[in-house]
Amino acid sequence: MTRPLTVMTGATSGFGRHTAHALIAAGDRLVATTRGAPGPEGAEMVMLDLADLSAVRRAAEEIGTRAAGQPIARLLLNAGGNLRMDPTVDGYEANFAVNHLAHYLLLRLLLPRLAPGAVVILTTSGTHDPAEGTPIPPPRHADAMRLAHPDTDPERDASVGKATGRAYAAAKLANLMTARALADRPEGRGLRVIAYAPGPVPGTGLVSGRGGLTGVIWRRCGPLLRLLPGTHSPELAGETLARLALGDATPPEGRVYALLEGGRLTFPDPSVLARDDDATRKMWEDSARLTGWTDP
């Protein structure tokens, strides 16, 4: 019997590694991407640097070669982090490029390879919603061009720390909008599309890309930080993502956003901005322009 094919980014560390183990244990054939870190035992690894859109295209081709005609049953776009606001090789702000644009392009390249009824999950974050009141400042807008080129944004924070946090939150808003846009598009019909927010998960590599004291505290003091109310262990966050991927947990009809909150999987409304249909459609279209996507 052929094992279901799952393709996943962000499977080598953090809560994504726990997801990968759960999927392999469930019998999936897992093709996972890496920048060089070893993958979970049993996974087939494909090199991918999300900060380089040409590398995304190469990885998509290799995934297609490895699939050898087998349709993708589950596509989990999970990798990312809160990064320094340096430009990528494509000239785009790193948080927006790595968290959003690379995954948007990979999604569009792999869409023709998805099986009917396939599951597509993009990892988002509760930081996208001002109502969540997270320490990371929420997005002020969803203008893809300004997010890709923050030097052109008159609303950019003067504080580097605030600007970096807000750039991450805006990229995660873009992930959620991508999920919403896909669910409403013809090519998304018949797919199960989910935007998953794992809540705060200390001890992962989320802010390791920022370096300095912030990254050290988040990475090394995870067990202590997880004593704070509202935080989750990497094991719980990863297992919850696996449940969504395997269909053991499903959003109610018409819902896309899944939030792990207080240890429970919930399906609330996302932020007001995330529910803006015009802004969501524009995010999809502008992301196509920024990635050089043209419809076949």
N, C-alpha and C positions, 0 to 999 in steps of 0.2 A: 504493500500500500504506500502511495506517495505521501510524504510528509508535507503539511502546509508550509509554504514559503513565506517567511517574514523577513522584511528588510528594515534595518534599524540604524539610526545614528544615535550616538551617546550611549553605547552599550558597554564601554570599557571601564567606566568609573561611576561614582555617585550612585544614585538610586537606579539609574538605567542598567547598571550591572546586575542588580537584583532582578529587574524585569527580564533581562536576557536569560538568566539562569532559570527563571520560572517558565519562560517560553520553551526553552530547550527541554526542560523536564516534562512539559506538556506534550512533547513530540514534534515541535516545529523544527523545520530546517531554517536556521538563522544565518542570514548574510548581514554582517554588521560592518560599519565603517570605523576607521581609526586613522589618527595622525602618526601612529607608530607604536602606541601602547598595545600590549598583548590583550587579546580579546578573551571572553569567557570560553572555557573548554567546550569544544563541540561546535563553535561558531566558525563560519567562513569569513575571513576578514578582507576588506577592500580599503585601499588607501584613499583618504579624502581630507583635504584641507579646506574647511568651510570658508576661510578667508580669501579664497581664490575661485572665482566663478568658472574658470577654465578647468580647474580640478574637479568641480562639481560635474561638469559635462563628461570628463573622463571617467569618473566614478560611475555615473549612470550607464555609460557604455559597458563598463566591466560588469556591473550588476546584471545587465541584460545578457551578457555572454555567459555568466555563471548560471543564470536562470534557465538558459537553454530551452526557452519556450514554455517553461512552467510559469503560470500566472502567479502574481504576488497576492497572497491572501491577507497580509497585514503589512502596512507601511507605518512605521513609528518614527516621527521626526522629532527627536528628543534632545539632541546635543545643543549646547550653548552655554552661556555664562555672562556674567557682568564683567566687561572688559575695559581696558584703557581705551579712550576715544581716539585712537590712532587710525589713520586711513589704511584701508586694505590695499592690495595690489591693484584693485579695480578703482581705487580712489574714493571708496565709500566709508563712512564711519563704521568702526568695527562692530559695535553692538548690533546695529541695524543689519549689517552685511552678514555676520555670522549667524545670529539668531533667526533672522527673517529671510533676507534675500536668497541666501544659499539654499535654505529649505524650500522656499517658494519655487526656485528653479528645479531642484531635485524632484519635487512633487510633480511639476508639469512634465518633466522628462519621463517620469515613471508612470504617469497616469495611464498611458496606453497598455502598460504591462499588468495593470491591476485586474484581478479576477472579478467577475460579477459578484456584488455583495461584499467586496473587500472592506476591511476596516482601515481608515486613515486617521491617525492621531497626531496632532501637533501639540507639543508641550508649551503651555502658556504660563501665566503667573497672575496671582491675585494682585500683584503690584500695578496691574493695568487699571485697576478700579479705585478711584479716590475714596469711595465708600468703605473700602477695606481698612483704610487708615494705617497702612504699612509704613515702616521707617523709610522706605525708598519712595522718593517723590513720584507721583503718578504723571502720566503724559499730559501735556497741555493741548496737544493736537495730534492728528493722524495724517499729516502731510508727508508723504513718502519722500518727496524731493528735498524738503528741509531736513528730514531725519537722516537722509543719506549724506547731505552736505550741511552739517550743523553751523558752519561758519556763515551760512546765508540766512540763518534763523534769528530774527530780531528778538525772539523770546528765550534765547539760550541763557542758561544760568551763568552768572559770573563765577560762582563756586565750582571748582572742578569736581568735587565730590558729589554735589547735587546734580550737576550736568551729566556725570557718568551714570548715576543711579537712574535719572530720568530717561536717559538714552536706552538703558536696559528695559525699563518698564514700557517704553514706547515700542520697542522691538517685540516685546511679548504681546502687546496690544495688536501689533501687525500679524503675529501668528494666529491670534484668535479671529481676527478679521478674515484671514486667509481661509480658515476653517469655515466660517460663516459663508463666505463668498463661494467656496467650492460646493458646499451643500445646496446652494441655490442655483448653481450652474448646470447646464445639460450634462456635462461630463461627470458631475457629482451625483447625479440621480442613480439610485441603486447602491451607492456606497454608504457605509456608516461612518460619518465624519464627526470627530470629537476634538475639542480643544481641552486639554487636561492641565489643571493647575494643582501641583502637589502641595501647596502651602510651604511655609518655611521648613527647610530640611538642612539643619546645620551639620557640618562634618563632610559635606560634598565639596567639589571643586568649583562651586558656583562663582565665587569672586576671586579665584586664584589668579585669573588673568589681570586683575588690577594690581597685584603685587602689594608690597608694603604691609603695614600692620593689619589692615582690614582682611586681607587674604589669609594671613597667618592665623588670626583669631577665628575666622569662620571655619578654616580647615582643621586646626589642631584642637580647638576647644569645643568641638561638636558635641561630645557627650555632656558637657556642662550646659551648653546652650539649649540642648534638648530637654532640660529640666524646666525651661520656660514654658508657660501656658501657650498652647496653639502651635507648637512645633511638632514635627513628625520625624521619625527615624527614616534613614534611607531604605530600610527593609520594608516598612509600611508603604512608603511612597512608591517604591518599585513594584511591590506586589499589587498595589491598587492599579497601577498602569497596566500590568499584565492581565488583571481581571477585565479591564476595559477592552484590551486587545483580543482576549480569548472569548469575549461575549458573556463572561460570568457576571458582569455588571453592564447595564445598558442605560443610556439616557432615555427619559420619556420622549414620546413622539414630539418632534419639532424642536427638541433641545440639542444644543451643540456643546455648551460649556459644562465641564465637569470639574468641581472644586473639592479637594480633600480639605476638610475643615473640622478641627477638633477631633481628628481621628476617624471621621465619617465622610463617606463619599456623598456629595450633594450636587444638585443640578440647578443652581440659581440663575437668575438673569445676570449677564455680564454688565459692564459699565454702560452708562448712557451713550458714550461715544462709540463703544463696540457694537451697539445696537443700531447705529446710524447707517441705514442701507446705502445712502449716497456715498458716505465716507468709505464704507466697506467696498463698494464697487470701485471707487477711485483708487483705493489701496491696491486692489488686484491689478487694475490696468496700469498704474504707475510702476508697480513692481515688475510687470512685464517689460516696460520700457527700460528700466534700470538694469535688468538682467539680459537685455537684448533678445527677449523672446518674441518670436513671430509665429502665429498659428500656421500649422502646415496647410 
